[in-house]
């Protein structure tokens, strides 16, 4: 067993912060062109491995002789990097959009954000 979904998400985010300084939550996926979304929807593990290698990343899981289990999420991060979305400005826009969505909820009166990752 790999752990709970929360544990897996925390580990994935930790790896992303180590590599890029950002996570999937730190950019707006709507900023990625539709063609990229379509490509991601059709992506296979083999295609992901090849794409990552072309961009200088290795998705191999050599302990198990396979590809890393969250290859799709890592390709999202690589694509966001390629599209220039991993910047402080894009992070601020993504979180602003997220906060605005939260504030439309009936019982939400404010959003308090802390920097719990030492950034």
N, C-alpha and C positions, 0 to 999 in steps of 0.2 A: 504494500500500500504506500502511496506517495504522500499522503496527508490529506487534510481537508482542503476544500476549495480556497478558503481564506489563507491557509498556510502556503499553498501553491502560488496564489496571487502575490503574497508578500515576498516569496522567494524570487518570483519572476521580476517583480518591481525592483527588488534589491539588485538583481543582476543588471537590469536596464539602467538603474541609477549609477552603477559601477562603470558600465561601458559608456553610456551617453550622457549621464547626468539628468536624464529625463525618463518618464514612463509613458505608457499609452494614454494616461489621463492628462498629460501635459501638452497635448496638441489636439486640435479640432479635426477629426477625421473627415469632416465636410470640406476641408481645405484640400484634400487629396482628390484629383480629377476622377470623374466617373470611369474613365478607361482603366485607371489603376484599381478602382474598386472591382470592376469586372474581372480584371486580371487576377486579383487576389481571390475572388470567388472561385476561380477555376484552378488555382494553384495546387500543385501536388507537392509532396515531400521532396521528390527528385528535382522539380523545378525550383523549389525554395532553396535547396542546397546549392544548386547551380547559380541562382541569382545572388545569394549571399556571397559565394566564392568570388563572383565577378566584382563585388563591392568590397572585397577584402575581409570577409567574415567567414568563419568556419562553424557550421552547424552540426558537425559530427559529434556523436555521443560514442566515443571510442571505448568506454567501459562496457557498453552493450552492443557495439558493432552496428549502430543505427544512427539516426538523426535525432537531435534533441527533441524532447516531447512537445515543447511549445514553439516549434519552428515557425508556425503561422504568426504568432505574436512577435517573434523576433524579426520576421520579414516586414511586418507593419512598421517596426521601429527603424529598420534600415531604409525603408521607403520614405518614412517621414524625414529621416536625415537627408536623403537624396533630394527631396522636395523642399528642403530648407525650413522645415517646420520645428526643428528643435532649437529654438532660440528663446531667450527670456521674453521677448515681445509676443511670440506665438503662445508661450505658456500663459502669459497674462490674459491674452484674448480668449484662450480656451477656458480658463478658470472663470473669467467674467461671464462667458456664455453659460457655463455650468451653474454658476451662482444665480444668474437671472432665471434659469429654469427652476431652480429650487424656490426662488422667491415668488413664483406664480402659484405655489402650493398654498392651500388654504391656511394651514397652521404654521407656516414658516414666516417669521417676522424678521429674521436676519441670518447672516451666515458669518461664522467666525472661522477664520482660516489661520492655522499656525504652521510654522515651518518646523516640522518634527523630524526632518531628515538632515538637519545641519547645513542647509544651503543658505 
